[in-house]
């Protein structure tokens, strides 16, 4: 047996045969010239037509996807018609290059520029290279890169997956996903979680495994074993049997002692919301409103926004729906709102900060949310809460609360994604009614580690004691704010980052004092099952042990060793 270690993304113990991603599109020869029978105008036209076909295909795939997958595909489709990319390629064609060579070199240039910008923009470089390969394939008349096809289900092994591929994985064919690259918060990892697909990323050397090899994948432990033994085969069979027990959530999040812990869903549109309600979610802890804005060159109308938000609110009559206002910028650039030339987009004008440079968009969005909330629900309107992303100061929190009040929204809140918000939560929560912790960004900013990079996966881990300490500080600040305001003015703190979907970490978060957890709907049954196995006192003790640990690995090991249910359920 040979074992590879990586970062576990989604729990599951799976046995299956390997299928590797096919070879990438070969680079057109350096110096390849324009064919003698092809004019510059015709070649440029062919290039634009190929780019248009790629964009159309990606948009069509986006229509079939939901949530994170839909957003990723829409963003990638937008890149297929990027003016900078196509203009650069057209210039090279005029200099005598073939269309294939021109788009290849132009893609290199744009990707390098994005990579040098760092942060979220560096991840966009992968989208450019993916689009470049698809355009070359279209020009050559060959199949675009993609997931291999097979008659029987298989374990997919790849160096990494392009966002467009990950977003359309077929879980009926792909038993598990293993990559040698990527990180725990990369697009690949996030979509694997949303699909409930057992997955391990950043497993160095795993691409050496050949097609047809039998693999055992433990998504919780982050290990992959080639030619597994009988014990691992039995573990896979046991997990398969238990998986059916984790298929349903009854809509009652609680601990063993009866303490209520509402379990909510992260959604990206009405289709997601309907599915989350059917899965038993007790509300929505994060509505990503970017789905209304991505892939457009101008702001959606008031009517379009109202219709889109109402579709989500209608799925949860009389239940809490937390709306995050537009989180544009960084990896979600919008031509009418953000500046793609920022030297460091992850630390630039994103989220709430776009109101500094382009005032009016946020106010119109809040007005649309208020109108949608007022008319939602056939039985009763949804209980709509609204929060702003990338809030750093109490002054910003107060300004956002004022905007919400003017729109008629009486439950303003903030995202805690940067250390300053966690450390000053007492002052922020004096100005607003609630906070929701985005653990993906909070971890990235706390550890100064780009969440998309595989080599930094160990740093970019929400089990980091420093991150847990900031979550604890946020909760303590909320209590201090409530005490300072007076009786009956509780300030709730939820978690809507990916950390909430980890059943073991969910216990720690509750023990730290977090009031609610929001996650992909697929994670609800597993998180509920583990929470029901502990009392609040046990959760608090486990949280204390995690915060006191000297490393993320030791924090995780300490907690998991005291939760036997995890091993019983293969989590």
N, C-alpha and C positions, 0 to 999 in steps of 0.2 A: 504494500500500500504506500502511496505517496500523498502527503497532506499539504495543502496550501492554506495559508491564513490571510484573511482580509478583514473588512469591516462589515459586520452583519447589518443588513438594511431591513429585511422583513423576515420574521420568524417562520420556521417550517423545516421539517426534516424530509428531504426528498431524495429518491433514488431514480436515476434515469440515464439514458445514453446521451453522449455529447453530440451537438451539432455546432460547429463554429461559424461565425459570420463569414460570408464569402470574401474573397480578396477585394480590396478597394479598386475603384476605377483607376486604371494605369495612367500615369502622367503622360500627356502628349510630349513627343520628343522636343527637346530644347532646340530652338531655332526652326521649328516646323513653320513653313511658309504658306501663304495664301495660295490655293490652287490656281493654276493658270487660267482655268475657265470660269473663275469666280471673281466677280467685281467686288470692290470694297463695299459698295452699297448693298449688294446681295448678301455678302458675308455678314455685314452688320444686321441686316434684316433677319437672316437665319438665327443669329445669336439672340436677338430680341424675341423672336418667335419661340425659340427653345426655352428661354427664361420665362416667357409667358405660360408655356405649357407646364413647366415645373411649378410655377406659382399656382396655376389652376388645380393641379393634382394635389398640392399640399393643402390648398383651401378645401378641396373636396374631402380630404382625409380629416381635416379639422371639423368639418360638419358632422362626421361620423363619430368624433371623439367627444369627451366631456371633461370638465374640470381642468386639471393641470395639463393633461394631454392636449386638450383643445387650445389652451393658451399658448403652449409651446409650438404647436403646429402653425397657429396664426402668426406668431412672431417669426417663425422660419419662412413662412410664405412671404411675409413682408420683405425679408432679406433677399428673396429671389428676384425682386424687382428694384433692388437698392440702386438709386441713381449713380452713386459713387462707383459701385462695382461695374455697372454696365458702361458708364462713360469711360472708365479706365480701360476696359476691354476694347471698346470701340476705337480708342486712341491707338492701341497696339495693333489693331487690324489695319488702320490707316498706315501704320509703319511697316506693314507687310506680313504680320503674323497671321496664322490660321485662326479661325474663331475658337477652336478648341484650346490652342496654346494661349490665345489672348485672354480667355476667361480664366484659365489656370493661373497665369501670372497676375492678373488683376485680383483674383481671389487671394493669392499669396500676399499681395500688397495690403489689401484691406484687413485681412486676418492679422497680419503683423502689427498694423496700426492699433487694432483693438487689443491685441495681446499686450502691447507696450503700455496701454492705458491702465492695465491691471484691474483687479476687482471683478465686478460683474461683467464689465465690458470684455474682459479677457475670455469669459465663457462664450460670448457672442462669436468669438473667432471660430469656434467649432461649427456654429450655424453657417458661417460663410463657406467654410471648407466643404460642408455637407452639400450646400446649394451648388457650389462649384462642380462637384462630382456629378450631381444630378443633371446639370446643364450639359456637361461634356457627354454624359451617357445619352441624353436626348439628341445632341448633335451627331453622335455616332450611330444612333439607332439601335442601341443595346440596352438591356435592362438596367434600371437604376440600382444603386446599392440598396440593400435591404435585408430583412430577416429571411433566413433560409426556409424553404418549404419542405415538409416531410409528411409522410403518411401517418406516422406514429408520433405521439408527444415526445418532447426531448428537452434536455437542459441546454440552454443557449450560452455559449462561451464566446466572449469578445474582448478586444482590447478596451473598447468603450463603445457606446451606441450613440449615434446621432439622435438629437432630440426627436426628430420626425419619425425615426424608427421606433424608439422607445414608446412613443405616444400611441402607437398602433399595434403593440404586441398582442397576440391572440392567446389569452390565458388557457384556452382549451388545447393549444398545441405546445406552449412553452411551460414546462413544469417548474423551472427555476431559472434565474438569470445570474450569471457570474461574469464579472469583468475584472481585468487586471488594472484598469485605470479608474478614474472618477473618484468621487468622494461621497461621504454620507449625506450631503445635502445637494448633490449634483442633480440635474434634471432627471438623469437615469434613475437615481435612488428615489427621488420624490414620486415619480410616476409608478415605480415598482411598488411602493407602499400603497399608493392609491388603488392599485389593481389587486393588492393582497398577494402579490407574487413573491414567493421566497427568493431572496436575493442577497448576494454578497458582492461588494465592490472592493477595489484596491487590493486584489489578491494577486500579488506579483508572481509571475511565472505560470499562471494557470493557462495561458494561451498555448503553452507547449503541449497540452493534452490533445490527443488526436481524435478525430471523429469516430464515433462508435464506442469509445471508452465509457465504461459504466462509472458514474460519479455519485457520491453521497454528499449532499449539500445540507449543512446545518445553518440556516439563516440567522438563528439567534446567537450562536457561538461565533459565526463568521468563519467557519472552516469548510474546506472542500477536500474530499478524499477520493482518489482514483482507485478503482478496484476494491471497494469496501468489503469488510468482513461480515460474518453472519450477525454479529451484534448490531452493526450499523443498519443492516437490512431489517432486523427486527425493530430498531428504533424508527425507521421510516414507516414500517407497517403500523406501529403504535401511533405515530403522529397522524397518519391517514385516518385511523379510527377515531382519534380525538378531534380531528378537524371538524367533523360533523357536529360535535358538541359546541364548537365555537362559531357556528354559523348564524346564530340568532341572538339578538339583544332584546330583552323584554321591555326596554324603555324606562328602567328604574335603576339609575346609577346610585350605588350605596356601598357602605362598608359593612363588615360583619356585625358591627354593633348598631347598625341602622342609620349611621350618619349619612346624610344625603350628599352625593357628589354628582351633580348634573353632568351628563356626558353628551356633548354637542358635536356637530359635524362641521367640517370645513367644506365649503362649496364654492363653485365658480359659475353658477348660473341656475336657471329654473330646473333644467333637467337633473342636475346634481341634487338640487333641493328635494325634488320629488323622490329620488332614489334614497336620499338620506332619511326622509320621513318614513319611507317604507321599511328602512332598516332599524327603525326604533329611536333614532336620534331625538333627544329631548329639546332640540332647538338647533339654531345655527350659531356657532361661536366665531365664525369668520366667513363673511361673504366677500369674496375677492371681486371688486367691481371692475377690475381691468378688462373683464370679458366684454364690456360695453365699448371700450376704447381701442383695444389692440387691433392692428391691421387697418387703421383708418388714417387718413391724412387731415381730418378735421374733427372737431369735437362733435359727438353725437347730439342730436336735438333733445330738448326737454322731453318730448313725447316718447322718443325711443328709450330714453333712460327710465322714465316712469314705467313703461310697459315691461322692460327687462327686470326691474327690481320687484314689481308687483308679482311677477311669476314666482319669485322666490318666497315672498311674504305669504302668498296664497297657500303655499305648501305647509305652512306652520301657523295656522290660526291660533291666536291667544298664546303663542309660545315665543320665547325670546329669539330674536334674530339680530346678531351683531354685524353691522355693516362697516367694513373698512373703506374709507374714502380712497380715491384713486392713488395707487402706489406707483406712479410713473417715475421713470428715471432708472439709472444703473442698467440692469438687464432688461428693462421694459421701456426703451426710448419711444417717445411719441413726437412726430415731426412738428405738431402744433403746440407742444408744451415743453419739451426738454432740449438741451443743448448737447449734441453728440460729440462736441469737441472738448468737453471737460477733461482735464488731465487725470482726474481720479474720480470717476463717476460714483463709486461706492461711498465716497465721502462728499458727494456733491449735492446738487439740487435734485432731490428725489422726495417722494411722498409729500408730506405737508409743506415742505419747503418750496414746492413749485408755486405755491400761492404768493411767495415773495416776488417771483419774477414774472408770473403770468396770473395776476389776480382776476377773479371772476369765474374761472372754471370750477373751483371748489364751491363757491356760493351757489352756482347753478346746479351742481350735483346735489348739494344738500336740499335745495328746493325740490328737486326731482324725487329724492328719497322721501321727503315729507309728504309729497302728494301721493306717492305709491303706498306709503304706510297708511294714510288716511282712508284710502279706498280698498285696502286689501282684505282678503278673507270673506268667504261666503257666510261663515258662521260667526267669526269674530276677527278683528284685525290682529295682525302680528304685533308683538311687543318689541318695537324697533329701538335698538341701541346703535349709536354711531360713534366710531373711533377713527382717529387720525393716525397714520403711520409716520414714523421718524420724528416724533416729538422729543425734544432734548431739554426744554426748560419750562418752568412754571408759567412764564410769560406766554410762550407758545400755547400751552394748555388753556390758559385763560382766553386767548384770542380765538381758539377753536371753539371753546364753549360759547363764546359770544356769537359766533357765526351760526352755531346750532340753534341757539335761542332765537335768533332772528328768523330762522327758517321754520320755527315751530317744533323743533326736536328737543325733547326734555331729558334725554339720557346721553349726554356727551361723555366720551372716554378717550383714552390715549393708548397707543401701542408702546410697550416698553421693549425697545430693541437696541438701545445704546446704554452703556453703563451710566451715563449722567442721569438718564431717566430713572433707572433703578435706585441710584444713590440719593436722588432728590424726590423720590416718590411721595414723601409726606407733603411736599409743597405742590407737586403736580395734582395730587388727589384732593387737595383743598379746593382746586379749581374745577375739577371734573368729577363725574360720578363713579367711574370704574377704570380699571386698567386691564389690558390683556397682553401677556408676555409672548413675544415672538421669539422663541428660543433659537430659531435658525440664525437670525441676524444677531441676536444678543450674544450667541456663542462666537460668531465670526468677529464681531467688534471687540469682544472681551479678550479673545486670544490673538487678535491681529492675524487671522488665518483665513484666507479666501476659502469659502465653503465649497467651491467647485473643484479644488485641487486635491487629487489623490495623495500626493506626498505629504499634505498637511492634515490628512484624515484623523490622525491621532490627536492633534490639537483641536480640530473642529468637532468636538464631541460634547454634547450637552451634559454628559456626566462629569465634566470638569468641575472640581470643587469650587473654583472661582465663579463659575456661572451659577452654580447652585446657591452660593453665598449671595449673589446679586438678586436671585429670585427671592431668597429669604428676606433680603433688605427691602425689596418691593412690598412684600406682604406686611412687614413690620411698619413701613412707612404708611401703608393704607390704614392700619390700625391707629397710628398716631394722628393721621388726618381726621379720621372719624371721631376720635376722642376730642380733638380740638374744635370740631364743628359743633358737636353736641349730640344728644340722644336721638336715636332714630335716623342717623345719617351714615349708615354703614357704607364702606367703600369696598366693593368686591374686586378680587384679582383672579383672572382666569389665565389659562395657557392655551394658545392656539397654534403654537409651533409644532414641529414634527415630534418633539420630545413627548408630547402627550399620548402619542400612539404606541410608545414603548411601555408595555404593562408593568415592568419593574420600576421604571422611572416614574410612571404615573403614581405609584404608591409613594414614592419620595416627594413628588410635587404636592400631593395631598397632605403628607406629613409636614411639609414646610408651611402649610396654611393656605394653599391655593384653593379657591372656592369651586371652580368648574374646570373641565378639561374639554378641549375641542380637537377633533382629529378627522382623518379620513374615515368615512362611514364603515369601511371594512374592518377597522381596528376596534370598533365598539364592543363586540362580543368578548374578545380576548381581554381587553382592559377591564371590562365589567367583571369578568370571572375572577381575575386576580384581585381586584379591589374588594370583592366580597369575601376574600379569604383572610383579610386583616382587619383589626380594629383600629380606631384612630390612635390609640396609645402605641400600638405596634408600628403604625405608619410614621409616627413622630420619632420613635426610636431609630427606625431605619433611615429616616431623613437626617437625623443627627449624625449617624455613622457615615453617611455619604458626604456630608459637608466637612466632617473632620478628616476624611481620607486624604492622603498626600497626593493622589493621582486619580485620573478618571478611571483607569483600569481597576484600581483597588476599590474605588467607590462602587463600581458596578459589581465586582466580585463579592464584596462584602454584603451588598443588598441581596443579590441573587441567591447567595448561599443560604439566606434566611427565608427564602420564599420557595418551599418545595413544590408548590403548585406549578411553578414555571416548568420544571422538568417533567412533571406528570402530563402537562398539556403540550409539551414540545415547544415551549416559548422561551 
